[in-house]
Amino acid sequence: MSPYSRVDWDASPEHPSSVAEPYLMGTGVVTDEDTGSRPLSPPHRHPDAMLAWCYRGTVWVHLPHAMWRLAPGQGVWIPAHTPHTAHHERDSTGCYTYLPAASLIAPVETVAQVLVPRAVQEMLLHLGINDMPTDLRVRAQAVLIEMLQQSAPETADGWGEIPMPSDDRVHPLVRAILADPGDPRGARELFDVHGLHERTVLRIFQHDTGMSFARWRTGVRMTLAARLIIDGMPIGAAAHRCGYASSSAFSASFRARFGMTAREYVARVRADPAHQLYWR
């Protein structure tokens, strides 16, 4: 989790547009070498809509009330003027494509997931590093926008959205859990460590995220678990990494979250064209 409070989000400055006429879009590429484990920058906004997408590894997109964990080929539309930041895990590459309102086929009004086709990924990167005549570049950009704004094909459920409580009092607790989802300590012990009253925590999570603290913590663990087993970690090892003392307890939580066993989930995702096309 980024170390920013509600005040920081509310005070997010707006950067000037990076897209100049007659161009329709612009893409920035950031690797973990540029940022390490740090967020890219303090929370900020853009006057243009932005597509944050993952080219390699894992990219975390931070918004005031949620975090998105993106795998290769996965992206998130972020409306103009929406505060955000991001960070990249080791050996990861994240890309940020900016599109002024006049360039869009349909307005981007809500945060939404999108699959970024492999061909579009490579063309966006190609446009970023190669010179070409202006009219050709603009025509290529128009085609890419049309492809990005097509309805996304159905894909296996693996999107890592985590709703975030906005109350500053629980931010140290949230940061600790996100940093170590497998911490075996119980909820009350964690509350005591952070000087929090149980009733206060439960009320904040229910109000800010629409779910109990226990359900939220399980969701964080399952987001990690899904990525670990897709990356090839044995299910027993993934269960231990996510804080489960037994594979049976882990399996029950996994089935409750995804509606299938971990093995069925792996088989489904690996059979999904999105996995075959995008996973690196």
PyMOL commands that set and color helices and strands:
alter all, ss='L'
color gray80, all
select helices_A, chain A and resi 6-10+32-35+101-103+118-129+134-148+168-179+187-193+198-209+213-230+235-241+247-258+262-271+273-278
alter helices_A, ss='H'
color red, helices_A
select strands_A, chain A and resi 26-31+49-56+59-63+66-70+74-78+85-88+93-99+112-115+160-163
alter strands_A, ss='S'
color yellow, strands_A
deselect
rebuild
show_as cartoon
